[in-house]
């Protein structure tokens, strides 16, 4: 394998390891790791079919002014939500920006931000989009994850 190939493999492994660190700091597997811009699904337990689709793009430092006392550096990403056949309720607080070292920053949801995606229900076969905001008080994030409350189940990486 070439030096470039080994470097890419090492970088991908480091990113996956950083994404795999759960909220408790214990390494756990992430069900699905995709590139930014790829839609990922949360499936309906009963039917196994897609219930809601999430697409995350554009994780970057933000220049937006928001009505929130940012303690660190403001980051943003765009989130698109798709509903499949039934009403879908996006759970915005489950999104976190994640650094390679596993440090996470939960989406800011405790204040109304006009340009942010809201947690409103999405009608059957409908979609909604807006920004996710993160207050980064440590290492810069390079991925966005969806955490089910125990572990990261979806991740988007460069």
LOKENU-785112 format. One record per residue: residue number from 1; residue in three letters; x, y, z of N, C-alpha, C in turn. Coordinates in pm, whole numbers. Layout:
# residues N
nr NUM; rest ALA; nxx X; nyy Y; nzz Z; caxx X; cayy Y; cazz Z; cxx X; cyy Y; czz Z
...
//
This chain:
# residues 158
nr 1; rest UNK; nxx 86; nyy -117; nzz 0; caxx 0; cayy 0; cazz 0; cxx 90; cyy 123; czz 0
nr 2; rest UNK; nxx 51; nyy 226; nzz -75; caxx 131; cayy 347; cazz -86; cxx 125; cyy 427; czz 44
nr 3; rest UNK; nxx 218; nyy 520; nzz 58; caxx 218; cayy 608; cazz 174; cxx 90; cyy 689; czz 181
nr 4; rest UNK; nxx 42; nyy 736; nzz 64; caxx -82; cayy 813; cazz 59; cxx -200; cyy 725; czz 105
nr 5; rest UNK; nxx -202; nyy 600; nzz 61; caxx -308; cayy 508; cazz 100; cxx -307; cyy 481; czz 250
nr 6; rest UNK; nxx -186; nyy 462; nzz 305; caxx -176; cayy 441; cazz 450; cxx -220; cyy 564; czz 527
nr 7; rest UNK; nxx -185; nyy 683; nzz 477; caxx -226; cayy 807; cazz 544; cxx -378; cyy 821; czz 543
nr 8; rest UNK; nxx -441; nyy 789; nzz 429; caxx -587; cayy 797; cazz 421; cxx -652; cyy 697; czz 516
nr 9; rest UNK; nxx -598; nyy 575; nzz 523; caxx -651; cayy 473; cazz 612; cxx -637; cyy 517; czz 757
nr 10; rest UNK; nxx -521; nyy 572; nzz 793; caxx -500; cayy 619; cazz 930; cxx -596; cyy 732; czz 964
nr 11; rest UNK; nxx -617; nyy 825; nzz 872; caxx -709; cayy 937; cazz 897; cxx -852; cyy 887; czz 913
nr 12; rest UNK; nxx -894; nyy 794; nzz 827; caxx -1030; cayy 740; cazz 837; cxx -1049; cyy 666; czz 969
nr 13; rest UNK; nxx -947; nyy 591; nzz 1011; caxx -954; cayy 518; cazz 1137; cxx -964; cyy 615; czz 1254
nr 14; rest UNK; nxx -886; nyy 722; nzz 1251; caxx -891; cayy 821; cazz 1359; cxx -1026; cyy 889; czz 1366
nr 15; rest UNK; nxx -1082; nyy 923; nzz 1250; caxx -1214; cayy 986; cazz 1248; cxx -1318; cyy 890; czz 1302
nr 16; rest UNK; nxx -1316; nyy 766; nzz 1256; caxx -1414; cayy 668; cazz 1302; cxx -1401; cyy 644; czz 1451
nr 17; rest UNK; nxx -1279; nyy 640; nzz 1503; caxx -1260; cayy 621; cazz 1646; cxx -1313; cyy 740; czz 1723
nr 18; rest UNK; nxx -1289; nyy 860; nzz 1674; caxx -1340; cayy 979; cazz 1741; cxx -1491; cyy 985; czz 1738
nr 19; rest UNK; nxx -1551; nyy 949; nzz 1626; caxx -1697; cayy 948; cazz 1614; cxx -1757; cyy 841; czz 1703
nr 20; rest UNK; nxx -1684; nyy 730; nzz 1721; caxx -1738; cayy 618; cazz 1796; cxx -1741; cyy 642; czz 1947
nr 21; rest UNK; nxx -1677; nyy 746; nzz 1995; caxx -1680; cayy 771; cazz 2137; cxx -1816; cyy 826; czz 2176
nr 22; rest UNK; nxx -1884; nyy 757; nzz 2261; caxx -2018; cayy 798; cazz 2302; cxx -2012; cyy 909; czz 2405
nr 23; rest UNK; nxx -2130; nyy 952; nzz 2452; caxx -2140; cayy 1062; cazz 2546; cxx -2065; cyy 1033; czz 2676
nr 24; rest UNK; nxx -2053; nyy 905; nzz 2712; caxx -1985; cayy 871; cazz 2836; cxx -1834; cyy 860; czz 2819
nr 25; rest UNK; nxx -1785; nyy 870; nzz 2694; caxx -1644; cayy 861; cazz 2670; cxx -1597; cyy 718; czz 2644
nr 26; rest UNK; nxx -1688; nyy 622; nzz 2649; caxx -1656; cayy 483; cazz 2623; cxx -1673; cyy 458; czz 2475
nr 27; rest UNK; nxx -1576; nyy 394; nzz 2412; caxx -1585; cayy 367; cazz 2269; cxx -1698; cyy 268; czz 2242
nr 28; rest UNK; nxx -1783; nyy 304; nzz 2147; caxx -1891; cayy 217; cazz 2104; cxx -1897; cyy 222; czz 1953
nr 29; rest UNK; nxx -1961; nyy 126; nzz 1894; caxx -1974; cayy 124; cazz 1749; cxx -2081; cyy 224; czz 1705
nr 30; rest UNK; nxx -2058; nyy 285; nzz 1592; caxx -2157; cayy 371; cazz 1529; cxx -2220; cyy 290; czz 1418
nr 31; rest UNK; nxx -2353; nyy 284; nzz 1414; caxx -2422; cayy 201; cazz 1315; cxx -2390; cyy 242; czz 1173
nr 32; rest UNK; nxx -2383; nyy 370; nzz 1145; caxx -2366; cayy 416; cazz 1008; cxx -2282; cyy 542; czz 1003
nr 33; rest UNK; nxx -2173; nyy 538; nzz 927; caxx -2087; cayy 654; cazz 907; cxx -2086; cyy 683; czz 758
nr 34; rest UNK; nxx -2132; nyy 802; nzz 720; caxx -2140; cayy 842; cazz 580; cxx -2073; cyy 978; czz 563
nr 35; rest UNK; nxx -2049; nyy 1014; nzz 439; caxx -1994; cayy 1146; cazz 407; cxx -2101; cyy 1253; czz 422
nr 36; rest UNK; nxx -2057; nyy 1374; nzz 452; caxx -2151; cayy 1486; cazz 455; cxx -2227; cyy 1487; czz 322
nr 37; rest UNK; nxx -2357; nyy 1515; nzz 328; caxx -2440; cayy 1523; cazz 208; cxx -2514; cyy 1394; czz 175
nr 38; rest UNK; nxx -2483; nyy 1286; nzz 245; caxx -2551; cayy 1158; cazz 221; cxx -2665; cyy 1142; czz 321
nr 39; rest UNK; nxx -2785; nyy 1112; nzz 270; caxx -2900; cayy 1093; cazz 358; cxx -2888; cyy 960; czz 432
nr 40; rest UNK; nxx -2918; nyy 964; nzz 561; caxx -2922; cayy 843; cazz 644; cxx -3060; cyy 833; czz 706
nr 41; rest UNK; nxx -3104; nyy 710; nzz 733; caxx -3240; cayy 687; cazz 781; cxx -3243; cyy 631; czz 923
nr 42; rest UNK; nxx -3349; nyy 671; nzz 993; caxx -3390; cayy 603; cazz 1115; cxx -3509; cyy 519; czz 1071
nr 43; rest UNK; nxx -3501; nyy 389; nzz 1092; caxx -3605; cayy 300; cazz 1042; cxx -3716; cyy 277; czz 1144
nr 44; rest UNK; nxx -3835; nyy 251; nzz 1092; caxx -3951; cayy 217; cazz 1173; cxx -3929; cyy 78; czz 1231
nr 45; rest UNK; nxx -3946; nyy 64; nzz 1361; caxx -3923; cayy -65; cazz 1427; cxx -4020; cyy -171; czz 1376
nr 46; rest UNK; nxx -4145; nyy -133; nzz 1355; caxx -4247; cayy -231; cazz 1313; cxx -4226; cyy -281; czz 1171
nr 47; rest UNK; nxx -4206; nyy -188; nzz 1076; caxx -4197; cayy -228; cazz 935; cxx -4055; cyy -248; czz 886
nr 48; rest UNK; nxx -3958; nyy -188; nzz 954; caxx -3820; cayy -195; cazz 908; cxx -3789; cyy -93; czz 800
nr 49; rest UNK; nxx -3891; nyy -26; nzz 748; caxx -3872; cayy 74; cazz 644; cxx -3830; cyy 208; czz 702
nr 50; rest UNK; nxx -3784; nyy 299; nzz 616; caxx -3740; cayy 429; cazz 666; cxx -3855; cyy 511; czz 725
nr 51; rest UNK; nxx -3831; nyy 568; nzz 841; caxx -3928; cayy 652; cazz 909; cxx -3894; cyy 799; czz 888
nr 52; rest UNK; nxx -3765; nyy 831; nzz 902; caxx -3718; cayy 968; cazz 888; cxx -3579; cyy 965; czz 827
nr 53; rest UNK; nxx -3551; nyy 1062; nzz 741; caxx -3419; cayy 1072; cazz 679; cxx -3352; cyy 1201; czz 719
nr 54; rest UNK; nxx -3224; nyy 1193; nzz 750; caxx -3145; cayy 1310; cazz 786; cxx -3028; cyy 1324; czz 689
nr 55; rest UNK; nxx -3005; nyy 1447; nzz 644; caxx -2888; cayy 1478; cazz 563; cxx -2818; cyy 1598; czz 626
nr 56; rest UNK; nxx -2691; nyy 1583; nzz 659; caxx -2613; cayy 1690; cazz 720; cxx -2506; cyy 1734; czz 621
nr 57; rest UNK; nxx -2494; nyy 1866; nzz 604; caxx -2392; cayy 1923; cazz 516; cxx -2330; cyy 2046; czz 582
nr 58; rest UNK; nxx -2212; nyy 2082; nzz 535; caxx -2152; cayy 2212; cazz 563; cxx -2114; cyy 2242; czz 707
nr 59; rest UNK; nxx -2056; nyy 2148; nzz 779; caxx -2008; cayy 2180; cazz 914; cxx -1892; cyy 2279; czz 901
nr 60; rest UNK; nxx -1908; nyy 2394; nzz 967; caxx -1807; cayy 2499; cazz 956; cxx -1827; cyy 2603; czz 1065
nr 61; rest UNK; nxx -1723; nyy 2684; nzz 1090; caxx -1742; cayy 2796; cazz 1182; cxx -1851; cyy 2888; czz 1126
nr 62; rest UNK; nxx -1932; nyy 2943; nzz 1214; caxx -2044; cayy 3029; cazz 1172; cxx -2013; cyy 3175; czz 1198
nr 63; rest UNK; nxx -2060; nyy 3259; nzz 1107; caxx -2051; cayy 3404; cazz 1127; cxx -2187; cyy 3462; czz 1164
nr 64; rest UNK; nxx -2287; nyy 3374; nzz 1182; caxx -2421; cayy 3420; cazz 1218; cxx -2423; cyy 3478; czz 1359
nr 65; rest UNK; nxx -2513; nyy 3572; nzz 1380; caxx -2540; cayy 3625; cazz 1513; cxx -2667; cyy 3557; czz 1562
nr 66; rest UNK; nxx -2658; nyy 3492; nzz 1678; caxx -2776; cayy 3424; cazz 1732; cxx -2804; cyy 3473; czz 1873
nr 67; rest UNK; nxx -2929; nyy 3460; nzz 1918; caxx -2965; cayy 3506; cazz 2053; cxx -2930; cyy 3401; czz 2159
nr 68; rest UNK; nxx -2802; nyy 3373; nzz 2170; caxx -2754; cayy 3271; cazz 2264; cxx -2616; cyy 3314; czz 2310
nr 69; rest UNK; nxx -2588; nyy 3305; nzz 2439; caxx -2455; cayy 3346; cazz 2490; cxx -2349; cyy 3240; czz 2459
nr 70; rest UNK; nxx -2287; nyy 3249; nzz 2343; caxx -2188; cayy 3151; cazz 2300; cxx -2064; cyy 3162; czz 2389
nr 71; rest UNK; nxx -2026; nyy 3050; nzz 2451; caxx -1910; cayy 3049; cazz 2541; cxx -1780; cyy 3024; czz 2466
nr 72; rest UNK; nxx -1789; nyy 2958; nzz 2351; caxx -1670; cayy 2925; cazz 2273; cxx -1680; cyy 2984; czz 2134
nr 73; rest UNK; nxx -1672; nyy 2897; nzz 2034; caxx -1683; cayy 2937; cazz 1894; cxx -1810; cyy 2877; czz 1837
nr 74; rest UNK; nxx -1885; nyy 2956; nzz 1764; caxx -2011; cayy 2910; cazz 1705; cxx -1981; cyy 2834; czz 1576
nr 75; rest UNK; nxx -2033; nyy 2712; nzz 1568; caxx -2025; cayy 2630; cazz 1446; cxx -2166; cyy 2607; czz 1397
nr 76; rest UNK; nxx -2178; nyy 2579; nzz 1267; caxx -2308; cayy 2550; cazz 1207; cxx -2295; cyy 2437; czz 1107
nr 77; rest UNK; nxx -2405; nyy 2372; nzz 1085; caxx -2419; cayy 2273; cazz 978; cxx -2563; cyy 2283; czz 931
nr 78; rest UNK; nxx -2590; nyy 2242; nzz 809; caxx -2727; cayy 2241; cazz 757; cxx -2783; cyy 2101; czz 770
nr 79; rest UNK; nxx -2907; nyy 2094; nzz 818; caxx -2976; cayy 1967; cazz 833; cxx -3102; cyy 1967; czz 749
nr 80; rest UNK; nxx -3120; nyy 1862; nzz 669; caxx -3244; cayy 1842; cazz 595; cxx -3310; cyy 1717; czz 652
nr 81; rest UNK; nxx -3441; nyy 1728; nzz 677; caxx -3519; cayy 1618; cazz 734; cxx -3624; cyy 1578; czz 631
nr 82; rest UNK; nxx -3633; nyy 1448; nzz 603; caxx -3735; cayy 1394; cazz 513; cxx -3823; cyy 1296; czz 589
nr 83; rest UNK; nxx -3954; nyy 1305; nzz 566; caxx -4050; cayy 1211; cazz 625; cxx -4093; cyy 1112; czz 518
nr 84; rest UNK; nxx -4108; nyy 988; nzz 555; caxx -4144; cayy 882; cazz 461; cxx -4277; cyy 820; czz 500
nr 85; rest UNK; nxx -4385; nyy 861; nzz 432; caxx -4514; cayy 795; cazz 449; cxx -4593; cyy 831; czz 573
nr 86; rest UNK; nxx -4530; nyy 874; nzz 680; caxx -4597; cayy 913; cazz 803; cxx -4537; cyy 1043; czz 854
nr 87; rest UNK; nxx -4603; nyy 1102; nzz 952; caxx -4547; cayy 1220; cazz 1017; cxx -4416; cyy 1179; czz 1083
nr 88; rest UNK; nxx -4316; nyy 1264; nzz 1075; caxx -4186; cayy 1238; cazz 1137; cxx -4151; cyy 1352; czz 1232
nr 89; rest UNK; nxx -4104; nyy 1317; nzz 1347; caxx -4066; cayy 1416; cazz 1448; cxx -3914; cyy 1418; czz 1465
nr 90; rest UNK; nxx -3847; nyy 1518; nzz 1405; caxx -3702; cayy 1525; cazz 1421; cxx -3665; cyy 1557; czz 1566
nr 91; rest UNK; nxx -3562; nyy 1492; nzz 1614; caxx -3517; cayy 1514; cazz 1752; cxx -3384; cyy 1589; czz 1745
nr 92; rest UNK; nxx -3394; nyy 1719; nzz 1737; caxx -3277; cayy 1804; cazz 1715; cxx -3174; cyy 1796; czz 1828
nr 93; rest UNK; nxx -3215; nyy 1784; nzz 1956; caxx -3114; cayy 1777; cazz 2062; cxx -3023; cyy 1654; czz 2054
nr 94; rest UNK; nxx -3057; nyy 1558; nzz 1971; caxx -2972; cayy 1438; cazz 1959; cxx -2854; cyy 1458; czz 1863
nr 95; rest UNK; nxx -2849; nyy 1574; nzz 1798; caxx -2738; cayy 1603; cazz 1708; cxx -2624; cyy 1668; czz 1785
nr 96; rest UNK; nxx -2504; nyy 1621; nzz 1757; caxx -2383; cayy 1672; cazz 1820; cxx -2275; cyy 1691; czz 1716
nr 97; rest UNK; nxx -2200; nyy 1800; nzz 1729; caxx -2076; cayy 1813; cazz 1652; cxx -1973; cyy 1736; czz 1731
nr 98; rest UNK; nxx -1889; nyy 1659; nzz 1662; caxx -1794; cayy 1573; cazz 1731; cxx -1653; cyy 1598; czz 1678
nr 99; rest UNK; nxx -1558; nyy 1611; nzz 1770; caxx -1417; cayy 1628; cazz 1734; cxx -1353; cyy 1490; czz 1722
nr 100; rest UNK; nxx -1238; nyy 1483; nzz 1655; caxx -1168; cayy 1356; cazz 1639; cxx -1135; cyy 1290; czz 1771
nr 101; rest UNK; nxx -1113; nyy 1369; nzz 1876; caxx -1079; cayy 1312; cazz 2006; cxx -1202; cyy 1265; czz 2083
nr 102; rest UNK; nxx -1321; nyy 1276; nzz 2022; caxx -1444; cayy 1229; cazz 2085; cxx -1522; cyy 1337; czz 2157
nr 103; rest UNK; nxx -1464; nyy 1455; nzz 2175; caxx -1535; cayy 1563; cazz 2243; cxx -1656; cyy 1603; czz 2160
nr 104; rest UNK; nxx -1772; nyy 1616; nzz 2226; caxx -1894; cayy 1648; cazz 2155; cxx -1957; cyy 1777; czz 2203
nr 105; rest UNK; nxx -2035; nyy 1838; nzz 2113; caxx -2102; cayy 1964; cazz 2142; cxx -2246; cyy 1949; czz 2094
nr 106; rest UNK; nxx -2339; nyy 1944; nzz 2187; caxx -2480; cayy 1924; cazz 2154; cxx -2536; cyy 2045; czz 2078
nr 107; rest UNK; nxx -2627; nyy 2017; nzz 1986; caxx -2692; cayy 2125; cazz 1912; cxx -2761; cyy 2220; czz 2010
nr 108; rest UNK; nxx -2753; nyy 2348; nzz 1980; caxx -2819; cayy 2449; cazz 2064; cxx -2968; cyy 2445; czz 2033
nr 109; rest UNK; nxx -3048; nyy 2414; nzz 2135; caxx -3192; cayy 2401; cazz 2113; cxx -3276; cyy 2472; czz 2218
nr 110; rest UNK; nxx -3212; nyy 2530; nzz 2317; caxx -3288; cayy 2589; cazz 2427; cxx -3323; cyy 2737; czz 2405
nr 111; rest UNK; nxx -3311; nyy 2784; nzz 2280; caxx -3346; cayy 2921; cazz 2246; cxx -3395; cyy 2922; czz 2101
nr 112; rest UNK; nxx -3494; nyy 3006; nzz 2070; caxx -3543; cayy 3014; cazz 1933; cxx -3443; cyy 3091; czz 1847
nr 113; rest UNK; nxx -3397; nyy 3028; nzz 1741; caxx -3306; cayy 3089; cazz 1644; cxx -3376; cyy 3081; czz 1509
nr 114; rest UNK; nxx -3414; nyy 3194; nzz 1450; caxx -3495; cayy 3192; cazz 1328; cxx -3438; cyy 3107; czz 1214
nr 115; rest UNK; nxx -3308; nyy 3109; nzz 1192; caxx -3250; cayy 3034; cazz 1081; cxx -3221; cyy 2887; czz 1115
nr 116; rest UNK; nxx -3242; nyy 2849; nzz 1241; caxx -3217; cayy 2711; cazz 1283; cxx -3334; cyy 2622; czz 1244
nr 117; rest UNK; nxx -3304; nyy 2494; nzz 1223; caxx -3411; cayy 2398; cazz 1200; cxx -3488; cyy 2383; czz 1330
nr 118; rest UNK; nxx -3618; nyy 2377; nzz 1317; caxx -3703; cayy 2363; cazz 1434; cxx -3739; cyy 2215; czz 1449
nr 119; rest UNK; nxx -3783; nyy 2176; nzz 1564; caxx -3819; cayy 2037; cazz 1589; cxx -3962; cyy 2005; czz 1553
nr 120; rest UNK; nxx -4024; nyy 2086; nzz 1466; caxx -4164; cayy 2064; cazz 1429; cxx -4179; cyy 1935; czz 1350
nr 121; rest UNK; nxx -4294; nyy 1870; nzz 1366; caxx -4324; cayy 1748; cazz 1292; cxx -4325; cyy 1779; czz 1142
nr 122; rest UNK; nxx -4274; nyy 1685; nzz 1065; caxx -4269; cayy 1696; cazz 920; cxx -4380; cyy 1607; czz 863
nr 123; rest UNK; nxx -4467; nyy 1662; nzz 775; caxx -4579; cayy 1583; cazz 723; cxx -4534; cyy 1468; czz 633
nr 124; rest UNK; nxx -4620; nyy 1368; nzz 615; caxx -4585; cayy 1254; cazz 530; cxx -4531; cyy 1300; czz 394
nr 125; rest UNK; nxx -4420; nyy 1242; nzz 355; caxx -4352; cayy 1270; cazz 228; cxx -4305; cyy 1414; czz 215
nr 126; rest UNK; nxx -4299; nyy 1486; nzz 327; caxx -4253; cayy 1624; cazz 327; cxx -4109; cyy 1635; czz 373
nr 127; rest UNK; nxx -4059; nyy 1757; nzz 373; caxx -3922; cayy 1780; cazz 420; cxx -3913; cyy 1915; czz 489
nr 128; rest UNK; nxx -3807; nyy 1933; nzz 563; caxx -3779; cayy 2057; cazz 635; cxx -3627; cyy 2072; czz 640
nr 129; rest UNK; nxx -3579; nyy 2195; nzz 642; caxx -3435; cayy 2214; cazz 655; cxx -3404; cyy 2344; czz 726
nr 130; rest UNK; nxx -3285; nyy 2351; nzz 778; caxx -3238; cayy 2468; cazz 849; cxx -3102; cyy 2437; czz 909
nr 131; rest UNK; nxx -3053; nyy 2529; nzz 988; caxx -2919; cayy 2512; cazz 1044; cxx -2923; cyy 2448; czz 1182
nr 132; rest UNK; nxx -2819; nyy 2374; nzz 1210; caxx -2787; cayy 2327; cazz 1344; cxx -2675; cyy 2417; czz 1394
nr 133; rest UNK; nxx -2680; nyy 2459; nzz 1519; caxx -2574; cayy 2541; cazz 1576; cxx -2511; cyy 2469; czz 1694
nr 134; rest UNK; nxx -2380; nyy 2485; nzz 1709; caxx -2305; cayy 2421; cazz 1815; cxx -2212; cyy 2523; czz 1880
nr 135; rest UNK; nxx -2205; nyy 2522; nzz 2013; caxx -2114; cayy 2607; cazz 2088; cxx -1989; cyy 2524; czz 2118
nr 136; rest UNK; nxx -1883; nyy 2549; nzz 2045; caxx -1761; cayy 2469; cazz 2053; cxx -1666; cyy 2534; czz 2153
nr 137; rest UNK; nxx -1646; nyy 2468; nzz 2266; caxx -1562; cayy 2522; cazz 2372; cxx -1431; cyy 2445; czz 2389
nr 138; rest UNK; nxx -1400; nyy 2360; nzz 2293; caxx -1276; cayy 2282; cazz 2299; cxx -1222; cyy 2259; czz 2160
nr 139; rest UNK; nxx -1182; nyy 2136; nzz 2133; caxx -1125; cayy 2097; cazz 2005; cxx -1228; cyy 2115; czz 1893
nr 140; rest UNK; nxx -1183; nyy 2168; nzz 1779; caxx -1274; cayy 2190; cazz 1665; cxx -1335; cyy 2059; czz 1618
nr 141; rest UNK; nxx -1466; nyy 2058; nzz 1591; caxx -1531; cayy 1937; cazz 1543; cxx -1504; cyy 1914; czz 1395
nr 142; rest UNK; nxx -1511; nyy 1787; nzz 1354; caxx -1495; cayy 1753; cazz 1212; cxx -1608; cyy 1663; czz 1164
nr 143; rest UNK; nxx -1704; nyy 1631; nzz 1252; caxx -1814; cayy 1543; cazz 1214; cxx -1940; cyy 1585; czz 1290
nr 144; rest UNK; nxx -2052; nyy 1534; nzz 1243; caxx -2179; cayy 1553; cazz 1313; cxx -2235; cyy 1413; czz 1336
nr 145; rest UNK; nxx -2287; nyy 1391; nzz 1457; caxx -2343; cayy 1261; cazz 1491; cxx -2486; cyy 1277; czz 1541
nr 146; rest UNK; nxx -2562; nyy 1169; nzz 1527; caxx -2696; cayy 1159; cazz 1586; cxx -2685; cyy 1052; czz 1693
nr 147; rest UNK; nxx -2710; nyy 1091; nzz 1817; caxx -2694; cayy 1003; cazz 1932; cxx -2832; cyy 965; czz 1983
nr 148; rest UNK; nxx -2856; nyy 836; nzz 2006; caxx -2988; cayy 791; cazz 2051; cxx -3007; cyy 804; czz 2201
nr 149; rest UNK; nxx -2915; nyy 868; nzz 2269; caxx -2922; cayy 884; cazz 2414; cxx -2824; cyy 793; czz 2485
nr 150; rest UNK; nxx -2776; nyy 692; nzz 2413; caxx -2679; cayy 598; cazz 2468; cxx -2551; cyy 598; czz 2386
nr 151; rest UNK; nxx -2567; nyy 600; nzz 2252; caxx -2451; cayy 593; cazz 2165; cxx -2481; cyy 663; czz 2033
nr 152; rest UNK; nxx -2375; nyy 690; nzz 1958; caxx -2390; cayy 751; cazz 1826; cxx -2438; cyy 643; czz 1728
nr 153; rest UNK; nxx -2552; nyy 668; nzz 1663; caxx -2601; cayy 569; cazz 1568; cxx -2583; cyy 614; czz 1423
nr 154; rest UNK; nxx -2575; nyy 744; nzz 1400; caxx -2549; cayy 797; cazz 1265; cxx -2435; cyy 898; czz 1277
nr 155; rest UNK; nxx -2351; nyy 903; nzz 1175; caxx -2242; cayy 1001; cazz 1175; cxx -2217; cyy 1047; czz 1031
nr 156; rest UNK; nxx -2181; nyy 1173; nzz 1021; caxx -2142; cayy 1232; cazz 892; cxx -2001; cyy 1285; czz 909
nr 157; rest UNK; nxx -1914; nyy 1249; nzz 815; caxx -1773; cayy 1288; cazz 821; cxx -1732; cyy 1346; czz 687
nr 158; rest UNK; nxx -1618; nyy 1420; nzz 684; caxx -1570; cayy 1474; cazz 556; cxx -1530; cyy 1362; czz 459
//
